[in-house]
Amino acid sequence: MSAHCQLTGAEPGFGKKISHSHRRTPRRFDPNIQKKRYWLPGEGRHVRLRLSARAVKTVDAIGIEAAVARIRARGERV
């Protein structure tokens, strides 16, 4: 699961490329996944997360503790 966000669950979308002659070929729309390292004060350690760019902004808004709680509620390991 290379293009998968741990917080939002964003995954690749699939569609068609359309050329100038209007031929359609399959393509994949990947989310903008980034690896980010955060300090988790409640556990006294760093965590490395694979997040989409939108999820990075969500972590900035709600805080890392709440974000990790949401990730764990989804059943993912942190």
Secondary structure as the mmCIF struct_conf table of DSSP 4:
data_model
#
loop_
_struct_conf.conf_type_id
_struct_conf.id
_struct_conf.beg_label_comp_id
_struct_conf.beg_label_asym_id
_struct_conf.beg_label_seq_id
_struct_conf.end_label_comp_id
_struct_conf.end_label_asym_id
_struct_conf.end_label_seq_id
BEND BEND1 ALA A 3 ALA A 3
TURN_TY1_P TURN_TY1_P1 GLN A 6 THR A 8
STRN STRN1 GLY A 13 ILE A 18
TURN_TY1_P TURN_TY1_P2 HIS A 20 SER A 21
STRN STRN2 ARG A 24 PHE A 29
STRN STRN3 ILE A 33 LEU A 40
TURN_TY1_P TURN_TY1_P3 PRO A 41 GLY A 44
STRN STRN4 ARG A 45 SER A 52
HELX_RH_AL_P HELX_RH_AL_P1 ALA A 53 ILE A 62
HELX_RH_AL_P HELX_RH_AL_P2 ILE A 64 ALA A 73
TURN_TY1_P TURN_TY1_P4 ARG A 74 GLY A 75
#
